Every structure is written in structure tokens, then in C-alpha cells.
Amino acid sequence: MARELIPLVGKVVAVGPDENAPDGTTYSYITIERQDGTARHFATVCAIYEVAGLVERDAAGTFVFLVGPDECRLCFVYRDTGARHADCEALHVYFDERAG
């Protein structure tokens, strides 16, 4: 199974406990409610610290998840407040796989 980028516009309605590691944060789960009222749930989500720092309950904006067979990464957040950050390394790996 190849990795898939999943972009969502909405708000964080649930975020599970997190655990810090040397290279980022791992959340037990993150649930995003889309603007149409439907929700998307992601279990065991990793994020670099800069991206993880933008995740909190009721945070609204654009969220991009990179989902693969072995992990789920939150690789981009652009909050409605204007705060934003991207995991450029994860995005480069995804696009390099598509180009090769």
C-alpha cells in the first residue's frame, strides 16, 4: 500500500494524549470535523514539534495527513489564525516516491 496525502479543512474536535520523542510528538488519535459536519479519525499520529505545536482542540484550519502502511504523519497545518508549519522532509519523501 502506497502512502496517501489526505487534506482536510475543518477543526480538531478530539485529540488524544501525546507522547514526546526526540524527533517529535505522537498522539494517540486526532479527529478532524470537516466543514460539512463529517469527521475523519486518525489513530497514532506522529508530528514534528513545529507542526504538533499547532494542534489543539477547536483549532480550525487546513490539516494534511500522510497515511501509509506503517505510520500516520500530520505533515502540514495552516490554522485559520494564520499560524502554519509543514514537515518538509515528510512531504519531500512522498513526492520523491511519486516522481521515481
C-alpha positions in Angstrom: 0.0 0.0 0.0 1.4 3.4 -1.0 1.3 6.5 1.1 -1.6 8.8 0.6 -1.9 12.5 1.3 -5.2 13.4 3.0 -6.0 17.1 3.2 -8.9 18.2 5.4 -10.4 21.6 6.1 -12.1 21.8 9.4 -11.4 21.8 13.1 -9.9 19.5 15.7 -12.7 18.0 17.7 -10.7 15.4 19.6 -7.0 14.9 20.3 -5.6 12.1 22.3 -2.8 12.1 24.8 0.5 12.8 23.3 4.0 11.4 24.0 7.1 13.4 23.2 10.1 11.7 21.5 13.5 13.2 20.4 12.2 14.0 16.9 8.6 14.9 17.5 5.3 14.1 19.2 3.0 11.1 18.9 -0.7 11.5 19.5 -3.0 8.5 20.4 -5.5 10.0 18.0 -6.7 13.1 16.2 -10.2 13.7 14.9 -10.9 16.5 12.4 -14.5 17.6 11.8 -14.9 18.8 8.2 -17.0 21.9 7.3 -19.8 19.6 6.1 -20.1 18.1 9.6 -18.5 14.7 8.8 -15.5 13.7 10.8 -12.2 11.8 10.0 -10.4 10.0 12.8 -6.7 9.1 12.6 -5.1 6.8 15.2 -1.5 7.1 16.3 -0.4 10.3 14.6 3.2 11.5 14.6 4.2 15.1 14.0 7.4 17.1 14.2 7.4 19.6 17.1 6.7 22.6 14.9 3.6 21.0 13.4 2.5 19.4 16.7 2.6 22.9 18.4 -0.3 23.9 16.2 -2.6 21.0 17.3 -5.2 21.7 20.0 -8.9 21.0 20.5 -11.0 23.5 18.5 -8.1 24.6 16.3 -9.6 25.3 12.8 -7.8 25.3 9.5 -6.3 23.0 6.9 -4.7 19.8 8.0 -2.7 17.4 5.8 -2.1 13.8 6.9 0.4 11.5 5.2 -1.0 8.0 5.8 1.0 4.9 5.0 1.0 1.2 5.9 3.3 1.8 8.9 2.5 5.3 10.1 0.3 8.3 10.0 2.0 11.7 10.0 0.4 15.1 10.3 2.7 16.9 7.9 1.0 20.3 7.4 -1.2 22.6 9.4 -2.4 26.0 8.3 -4.6 27.4 11.1 -7.3 30.0 10.4 -5.3 32.3 12.7 -2.6 32.3 10.1 -0.2 30.1 12.1 1.3 27.4 9.9 4.1 24.9 9.6 5.0 21.9 7.3 7.0 18.8 7.7 9.0 19.4 4.6 11.0 16.2 4.9 7.9 14.0 5.0 6.4 15.9 2.0 9.7 15.5 0.0 9.7 11.8 0.7 6.1 11.5 -0.5 6.7 13.5 -3.7 10.0 11.7 -4.4 8.2 8.4 -4.3 5.7 9.7 -6.9 8.4 11.0 -9.2 10.6 7.9 -9.1 
